[in-house]
Amino acid sequence: MAISMQAFRKGTEMENEKKTYNYTKTIDVLEALASSQSYIGVREINRKTGLSVSSIYRILSELQERGYVLKNPENKKYRIGSKALSLTENLMNRPGNMMYLVHVYMSELNLNTKETIHLACLNGAFSGMYLSKIDTPHAIGLLSKVGRKFPLYCTGAGKALLAYSPEPFVKNYLEKAEMEKFTPKTLYTPEMLEKDLIEIRRKGFAVDDEEHHLNTVCVAAPIFDSGGNVIASMSIAAPKYRMPLEHLTQFAGILVERTQALSQSGLTAEMMNGLLRNKEIE
């Protein structure tokens, strides 16, 4: 049966309108997720968009499969994924957006590992400080706290910062830092630490194998500014009985990928220093 040109055009227009409507629904879902600073559920997306629950589930499933949405397996809620943020790289020179990207990456690592994620920076010449923390969903976690100082020589976050600091800074640290032996595994002499710093630079990440606290392990990687200066470190820490070090280091690859991406995003030391004052990613 022959189809008239008028009928063909009408059918094409209806198909295009249907596609446009589907695209619009997807954008509505993304905007609902982007408007929240935390994970939100399908019912809340339904209230924000007016879309049916079945449509929302289908859209979320497709977006999650392509990396544009993250799903928390514990509470079944959703948030914007890092791939969606990568579409707005031209806006990443805005501090709020960049710090949100930091939080998204920390959230991804937290979901993948189910362990504690820290963001830290140097605090003077001999210690570091926690800038942000996402706790493990497990009942037993770590006692670390945002704003708390920690030693550089026996923590993953600290060694990642120290290994990539300027040579004069490292030389001064090795000569003057007081190194207490917290556990039998603590690297408490300048010679032991210097050897470990060389290994960290070779691998691209640092490891803490019960060096600060018994039964606690950690892997950490540095974050740099556009000039190549280390401005922070991001780490994954866990009780050793739940996450043996050999298992934890399997996440080193994705950790380094995320810190390298952040190093290319335009982050600065000033943004990191402002976290405690502004609570931008808490």
Buried (B, 14 or more C-beta within 10 A) or exposed (E): EEEEEEEEEEEEEEEEEEEEEEEEBBEBBBEBBBEBEEBBBBEBBBEBBEBEEEBBEBBBEEBBEEEBBBBBEEEEBBBBBBBBBBEEEEEBEEBEBBBBBBBBBBBBBBBBBBBBBBBBBBBEEBBBBBBBBBEBBEEEBBEBEBEBEBBBBBBBBBBBBBBBBEEEBBEBBBEEBEBEEBBEBBBBEBEEBBEBBEEBEEBBBBBBBBBBBEEBBBBBBBBBBEEEEBBBBBBBBBBBEBBEBEEBBEBBEBBBEBBBBBBEBBBBBEBBBBBBEEEBBE
